[in-house]
């Protein structure tokens, strides 16, 4: 949850994607 917002700022969605299940990683390859 929190990782998602933090990593989104840095541009590392890989970790956030793993935390939320993966959908964010695919939607935001940034």
SULVENZI-V446879 format. One record per residue. N is the residue number from 1. PHI is phi in whole degrees, 0 to 359 (none if undefined). PSI is psi in degrees with one decimal (none if undefined). OMEGA is omega in whole degrees, 0 to 359 (none if undefined). Layout:
# SULVENZI-V446879
N_PHI_PSI_OMEGA / N_PHI_PSI_OMEGA
This chain:
# SULVENZI-V446879
1_none_-59.6_182 / 2_287_-38.3_179 / 3_305_-39.0_183 / 4_305_-48.6_182 / 5_290_-43.5_181 / 6_298_-49.0_183 / 7_291_-31.5_178 / 8_300_-37.0_179 / 9_295_-43.7_182 / 10_284_-21.9_180 / 11_98_6.4_179 / 12_259_92.6_183 / 13_270_-5.8_182 / 14_299_-46.9_181 / 15_291_-44.7_180 / 16_298_-38.6_180 / 17_298_-38.3_179 / 18_291_-33.7_184 / 19_287_-40.7_185 / 20_270_-13.3_178 / 21_124_-16.6_176 / 22_122_-23.5_185 / 23_300_-39.2_182 / 24_296_-38.5_181 / 25_302_-43.5_183 / 26_287_-35.9_184 / 27_282_-33.7_180 / 28_236_88.1_180 / 29_282_12.6_183 / 30_292_none_none
